[in-house]
C-alpha cells in the first residue's frame, strides 16, 4: 500500500471542519495533517515540544513539495504515513508523507518536507542537539530498506 517499508501511521477521519466550498478537503487541512503526523511520529520517537522548549531547539520547515493525487471527501478514513528519509545529523532532516484512503484503496496525497534545526528563541539555524540525533538518526529509512521494498 505504501511506497516505503516500516511507516509510522496515524489515522485521519475526514469531518465537516476540513471540507471546503468545492466539497472536498481543503489544501490547508492536508498541511495541518502532515504537521500532526510529524509531531505524533516525533513523540513516538521520544521527543516532545516541552523538550524542544527546554533546550531552545526545534525543527522548522524549510520546504514542502505537496502532491494531491485524488480529492478526499467527508466521511473518508485516511491512513497517514511518514518516514524520515534523510538526516544529516547536523542541521537538516527530510520526511516523506503518504496518505492512503481506505474508501478509494489508493494513495491520495504525498509530500516531502525538509526541516532545518533552529534556535526557538531566535529562529537562527543551529546544529542539532544530541537529543535530536539520538532519536532521528536511528529512524532514517535506509536506501537498502527502500530498495528491498521495491
N, C-alpha and C positions, 0 to 999 in steps of 0.2 A: 504494500500500500504506500509506504513512504520510500523516498529515494535513497536514504541512508539508514544504516542499522543503528539500533540502540538509541532511539529518540527519547527525550523527556517529553511526556504527553500530559496535557491538561484538557479539560472539556470546556466547550462554549456552547451554551444554548441560546439561540437567536430569539430575542424578545422585541417587543414593540419599541423599546427605548433606542434601538440602533437602526431602525428602519427609516429610510429617507423618503422624500416625495416621489421617487421612482418606484417605490415598493420593494426595494431590496436594501441590504446592509450598506450603510454609508461608509465611504472610504476611510473616514477618520476612525470609525469603530475598529477597522482592521488594525490600524496603527496602535490603537489603545490595547487591543488584544495581544499583539506581539509584545508590547511592553509588559503586560500582565504575565504572559508566558515566560518571558525572560526573567522577570522577578521571581516567579514561582520556581523556576529552574535554579536560579542563584540561591534561593532559600533552601532548596533541596540539597544543594552542594555545601550548605552550612553557613551561608553568608546572609546578613540581614542589613536593612537600612540603618539600624542602630549602630552596627559595627562600622559601616561606611562613615557615619557621622562622627563616631568616636575617633577614627583615625584620619578624618578630614580628606577622604578619598572617595571617588566614585567613578563609574564607567558611564561616560556621556556619549550620545550618538554623534558620530561624525557624518556618516552617510547611510541612506536607505536605498535599496533597489526593490521596488514593490511590483509584483506581477499578479494581476487579477485575471484568473483563468475562466471562472464562471461566477455568476452572482449567487449570493446567499439570500434566503428569504425567511420570513417569520416562521418559527417552529422548527427550523433545521437544527440538527445536533452536529457539532463540529469537534473533531479531534485536532488540537493544536500541538504541533511537534516543533521542537527546537534541538539544535546541535551546536556545539562550539566547534567551528571548523578551522579556526586559526587562533593562536595566542602566542605572541612573540615573547611573553614573559617580561616585557619592558613597559610598553605603553598601550599596545593595541590588542583587540580581541574581535573576532568576527563570528557572528551567529547566522545560521541558516534557519529559516522557518518554513513550515508547510502546514496548510490547513486542509483537512480531509472531511468532506461532507458525507455523513453516513447515508443520507437520503439519495444523494447522487452517485455514491460509490466512486468518488473522484476527488483528486486534489483540486481545490477551487482557488487557492491562493498560495503564493510562495514569496519569500522575501530573503534578502541578505542585508544584514546590518553590521556596519563597522563601528565599534566603540573605541574610545580613547580614554585613558585614565586621567583624571583631573583632580586637583585640589578643590574640594567643595567650597572652600572659603574664597577662592579667587577665580576659579574657572580655568586656571592655567594647567597645561599638560604637565603631568608628573609621572615618575616611574611607578609601576605597580608595586604595592607593598607585598610582602611575603604572604599575608593573609589571602590576597587575590590569586597569586601564582600557585599557592598550595591547593586552592580549590579549583581554579580554572584549568591549569595545565593538564592534570590527570583526566579531565573531562573532554579534552580535544579528541574529536574523531580523526583517526589517522588515515592517511591515503590508502594504506593497506586494508583497513577496515572498510573503507568506501569501495575499493576495487572488489573486495570479496563479496560485497553485497550486490554488485552489478551482475 
